[in-house]
C-alpha cells in the first residue's frame, strides 16, 4: 500500500483524502447504507452505530448482537467481524496520514498520473451489443437519483433541519449550478425556519 501511494500523483492522493470520511463511516458503520436503511434499523442498533462512528464506548445487547450476526453471517464470529471493520478503519487513517504527508512533499508533484486500466473486453462487447439499453438504463437511474435528492432536500428545507446546509453543500460539490441551488434552497430553509419560530411558541403555549 505504501508503494502504491508513493507511485500516486497529487491528483490521485487528493481523491484518497476526499474519500476518507466516507470510508471511515463505511467501516465504523459496519458497511450500512445509512441513506437507505437508517429508518428500518432498530433504535438500539442506531445508537450503537452512532457511538461507533463517534468513537464512543458501547456495550452490545441482544438486539444489536442479532443484527451484527445477520451482517457477518454464520461462518464469522461477530467479534471477528467487528475487529476486521476496526482494523480497516485504522488502515484508512494510516493511509490518509501518509497520503497527506506525500502531498506536502514538493517532489510528489513530479509523479505522473498512472496509466489507466485497460478496458474490459467483455464490458466493451456488452456495450456494443446493447448500447441503447445501457444508455436508457443509465438515464433512468440518473433521473431517479436526481428526483429522489430533490424531494429529500425540499422536505429537509421545509422542516428547517439544522444539518441542511452541510448536506446540501456536500451533495452539490462540483456541480456548476451549485451557487444557484444553494441560493434558492437556503431561502426556502430560512422561510421555513422563520415560520417555525412563530408557530412553535404559540403551539407550546396553547397546547402544553
ZITABEL-V66648 format. One record per residue. N is the residue number from 1. RES is the residue in three letters. PHI is phi in degrees with one decimal (999 if undefined). BURIAL is + if it has 16 or more other C-alpha atoms within 10 Angstrom, else -. D_FIRST is the distance of its C-alpha to the first C-alpha in Angstrom with 2 decimals. Layout:
BEGIN
N;RES;PHI;BURIAL;D_FIRST, N;RES;PHI;BURIAL;D_FIRST
END
This chain:
BEGIN
1;UNK;999;-;0.00, 2;UNK;-64.8;-;3.80, 3;UNK;-63.7;-;5.40, 4;UNK;-63.3;-;5.09, 5;UNK;-66.6;+;6.25, 6;UNK;-61.9;-;8.66, 7;UNK;-88.9;+;9.97, 8;UNK;-90.0;+;10.67, 9;UNK;-76.4;+;14.29, 10;UNK;-62.4;+;15.83, 11;UNK;-63.3;-;16.98, 12;UNK;-68.3;+;13.63, 13;UNK;-66.3;+;12.47, 14;UNK;-63.8;+;15.81, 15;UNK;-63.0;-;15.34, 16;UNK;-63.7;+;12.33, 17;UNK;-66.1;+;14.66, 18;UNK;-69.3;-;17.59, 19;UNK;-92.4;-;16.17, 20;UNK;-59.0;+;15.37, 21;UNK;-61.4;-;18.83, 22;UNK;-61.8;-;19.05, 23;UNK;-68.6;+;15.96, 24;UNK;-63.6;+;17.27, 25;UNK;-65.0;+;20.72, 26;UNK;-64.3;+;19.62, 27;UNK;-75.5;+;18.16, 28;UNK;-67.1;+;20.90, 29;UNK;-84.3;+;23.44, 30;UNK;57.1;+;22.62, 31;UNK;58.4;-;21.82, 32;UNK;-93.0;+;25.32, 33;UNK;-83.6;-;26.56, 34;UNK;-66.9;-;28.51, 35;UNK;-64.1;-;30.35, 36;UNK;-94.7;-;31.69, 37;UNK;-105.7;-;32.10, 38;UNK;-57.7;-;32.85, 39;UNK;-65.9;-;36.63, 40;UNK;-91.0;-;36.77, 41;UNK;-78.8;-;34.94, 42;UNK;-61.9;-;37.18, 43;UNK;-61.0;-;37.77, 44;UNK;-64.0;-;36.41, 45;UNK;-68.2;+;33.10, 46;UNK;-60.3;+;32.94, 47;UNK;-61.1;-;33.57, 48;UNK;-63.4;+;30.86, 49;UNK;-64.9;+;28.21, 50;UNK;-62.9;-;29.38, 51;UNK;-66.3;-;29.19, 52;UNK;-65.0;+;25.64, 53;UNK;-65.0;-;24.52, 54;UNK;-88.5;-;26.58, 55;UNK;61.1;-;25.22, 56;UNK;-101.8;-;28.76, 57;UNK;-72.8;-;29.96, 58;UNK;-156.2;-;31.58, 59;UNK;-115.9;-;33.39, 60;UNK;-91.2;-;33.16, 61;UNK;-95.5;-;36.56, 62;UNK;-65.8;-;37.77, 63;UNK;-62.5;-;37.20, 64;UNK;-66.4;+;33.59, 65;UNK;-63.2;-;33.05, 66;UNK;-63.3;-;34.53, 67;UNK;-67.2;-;32.38, 68;UNK;-64.4;+;29.13, 69;UNK;-65.1;+;30.34, 70;UNK;-69.1;-;31.06, 71;UNK;-80.6;-;27.43, 72;UNK;-92.2;+;25.88, 73;UNK;83.3;-;28.66, 74;UNK;-80.7;-;30.77, 75;UNK;-80.3;-;28.34, 76;UNK;-111.8;-;25.92, 77;UNK;-60.3;-;27.56, 78;UNK;-63.1;+;27.22, 79;UNK;-69.8;-;25.89, 80;UNK;-70.2;-;23.02, 81;UNK;-61.4;+;22.28, 82;UNK;-64.2;+;22.41, 83;UNK;-64.0;-;20.21, 84;UNK;-65.5;-;17.43, 85;UNK;-64.9;+;17.83, 86;UNK;-67.7;+;17.85, 87;UNK;-63.4;-;14.70, 88;UNK;-61.3;+;12.91, 89;UNK;-63.9;+;14.70, 90;UNK;-62.6;-;13.58, 91;UNK;-64.5;-;9.84, 92;UNK;-61.3;+;10.81, 93;UNK;-66.3;+;12.77, 94;UNK;-65.2;-;10.30, 95;UNK;-62.7;+;7.99, 96;UNK;-63.6;+;11.46, 97;UNK;-62.6;-;12.71, 98;UNK;-69.3;-;10.18, 99;UNK;-64.7;+;10.67, 100;UNK;-64.3;+;14.34, 101;UNK;-67.7;-;14.56, 102;UNK;-66.0;+;13.28, 103;UNK;-63.0;+;15.85, 104;UNK;-74.0;-;18.52, 105;UNK;-82.7;-;18.00, 106;UNK;-58.5;-;20.66, 107;UNK;-66.1;-;19.03, 108;UNK;-68.4;+;16.21, 109;UNK;-65.9;-;19.12, 110;UNK;-84.8;-;19.70, 111;UNK;-75.8;-;16.42, 112;UNK;-76.0;-;17.75, 113;UNK;-67.5;-;16.67, 114;UNK;-67.8;-;15.03, 115;UNK;-61.0;-;17.49, 116;UNK;-67.5;-;18.02, 117;UNK;-64.0;-;17.80, 118;UNK;-66.6;-;21.09, 119;UNK;-61.9;-;23.51, 120;UNK;-74.6;-;24.19, 121;UNK;-62.8;-;27.70, 122;UNK;-64.8;-;28.68, 123;UNK;-64.2;-;27.90, 124;UNK;-61.1;-;29.81, 125;UNK;-64.8;-;32.70, 126;UNK;-64.0;-;32.90, 127;UNK;-66.4;-;32.99, 128;UNK;-72.6;-;35.75, 129;UNK;-75.6;-;37.76, 130;UNK;-126.3;-;37.58, 131;UNK;-69.7;-;36.65, 132;UNK;-68.0;-;39.31, 133;UNK;-62.4;-;38.43, 134;UNK;-63.8;-;34.76, 135;UNK;-67.5;-;35.88, 136;UNK;-62.4;-;38.40, 137;UNK;-65.0;-;35.97, 138;UNK;-64.9;-;33.40, 139;UNK;-64.5;-;36.26, 140;UNK;-62.6;-;37.55, 141;UNK;-64.6;-;34.23, 142;UNK;-65.3;-;33.77, 143;UNK;-63.5;-;37.38, 144;UNK;-66.1;-;37.06, 145;UNK;-66.5;-;34.00, 146;UNK;-64.3;-;35.88, 147;UNK;-63.2;-;38.97, 148;UNK;-62.5;-;37.18, 149;UNK;-66.6;-;35.56, 150;UNK;-63.8;-;38.93, 151;UNK;-62.7;-;40.83, 152;UNK;-60.0;-;38.31, 153;UNK;-77.8;+;38.50, 154;UNK;-65.8;-;42.25, 155;UNK;-65.6;-;42.71, 156;UNK;-62.3;+;40.44, 157;UNK;-66.2;+;42.41, 158;UNK;-69.6;+;45.73, 159;UNK;-91.4;+;44.96, 160;UNK;57.1;+;43.70, 161;UNK;-64.3;-;40.45, 162;UNK;-62.2;-;39.12, 163;UNK;-88.6;-;35.52, 164;UNK;-59.3;+;36.78, 165;UNK;-62.2;+;35.81, 166;UNK;-64.5;-;32.23, 167;UNK;-67.0;-;31.58, 168;UNK;-65.5;+;33.50, 169;UNK;-63.0;-;31.62, 170;UNK;-67.9;-;28.26, 171;UNK;-63.5;-;29.66, 172;UNK;-93.3;-;31.15, 173;UNK;-60.0;-;28.21, 174;UNK;86.0;-;28.53, 175;UNK;-79.9;-;31.88, 176;UNK;-64.8;-;34.57, 177;UNK;-97.5;-;37.22, 178;UNK;-57.8;-;35.39, 179;UNK;-62.3;-;38.09, 180;UNK;-65.5;-;40.88, 181;UNK;-63.3;-;39.51, 182;UNK;-61.9;-;38.72, 183;UNK;-61.3;-;42.25, 184;UNK;-69.9;-;44.17, 185;UNK;-70.6;+;42.17, 186;UNK;-67.5;+;42.23, 187;UNK;-64.1;-;46.00, 188;UNK;-64.1;+;46.32, 189;UNK;-63.7;+;44.37, 190;UNK;-62.1;-;46.67, 191;UNK;-63.4;-;49.73, 192;UNK;-64.8;+;48.63, 193;UNK;-65.5;+;47.89, 194;UNK;-63.8;-;51.33, 195;UNK;-62.8;-;53.04, 196;UNK;-60.6;-;51.30, 197;UNK;-65.1;-;52.51, 198;UNK;-84.6;-;56.04, 199;UNK;-79.0;-;56.18, 200;UNK;-59.7;-;54.30, 201;UNK;-61.5;-;56.67, 202;UNK;-65.0;-;59.65, 203;UNK;-63.2;-;58.26, 204;UNK;-69.4;-;57.69, 205;UNK;-76.1;-;61.23, 206;UNK;-85.3;-;63.12, 207;UNK;-129.1;-;61.01, 208;UNK;-67.6;-;60.14
END
